[in-house]
Amino acid sequence: MRRIVRLTCHSLQVMTHHARHISANAEAPPLKLLLDYPAAASALSMSRGALRDLVYKGRGPVVTKIGSRTFFAVKDLERFIERHREGPTD
């Protein structure tokens, strides 16, 4: 019985060491500063068409144009949300 416990403890130590090694070497997901229409609509919990309609009517979040592509900066989406909050704010 003692031998089984020792193997289990050793196995746990090896697994813990391996897990720490993997997490130390794991790459963080790339930080996205700009989102395209589908990603921005998803972040705002609305359809892409609804977001396009708001932008077209001038009531949506600020857009960033790069060439012919349209993007939304994360900070602009956050400002858009803050402008549309209702109720008491702290």
N, C-alpha and C positions, 0 to 999 in steps of 0.2 A: 504494500500500500504506500509506503514512504517513497518508493521509486516512482510511482505514478504521479504523485504530487510534485516531485522534483522535476519530472519531465514537463508537467503542465506549467510550472512556474518558469522553467527555462523557455518553453515555447512562447509563453506570454511576453517574456523579456525580448525575445527575438522579434516577435511581431510588433511590439511597441517601438523597438529601435528601427525596424523597417518602415513603419508608418511615419515616424518622425523624419526619416530620410526622404521619403516620398513627398511629404508636405513641404519640406524645406526646399525641394527642387521643383515643386509644382509652379507652373507659370500662372500668373494672374491673368484673367481674361482682359483683352485690350479694352481700354477706356474709350468709349465712343463719345465724341463731343458733338457730332452732328448725326441726326437721324433722318432717314428718308421718309416718304409719306407712309408706307406701311408700318414702319417701326414707331413713328410719332403717333399715328392713329392708335396703334396698340397700346402705347404708353398712356394715352389719354382715354383709353377704354371706349373708343368710338370707331365707326367705320371709316375707311379711307375716303369714301365719297362724302361723308359728313364733314370731315376735316377739309377736304378740297373746297366744299361749298362755303365753309366759314372763311377760308383764306380768300376765295374769289370775291366774297361780299365784303371783305375788309374787316371782318370781325374775329378772325382767327389769330393764332400766334404769329409772331414775326417770322418771316422766312429768310433764308440765306441762299442766294443764287450763286452757284459756281458753274460757269459755262451755261449749259442749257438745263442743268440739274437743279432741283429745288431741295433744300434741306432745312431742318429745324434744329437750332441749337438747344441743348438740354436746358440751359438757363432761361431761354425764351419760353420754353414749354412750362417751366416752373412759374415764370411771371404770368403767363396766360392763366394758369390755374389759380394763382393768388388773386388776379383781377376778378375772377368769377366765383370766389368764395362768398358765401352768404352767412349771416349770423355774426355773433361777437367774435372779434379777433383779439388775440393777445398781443 
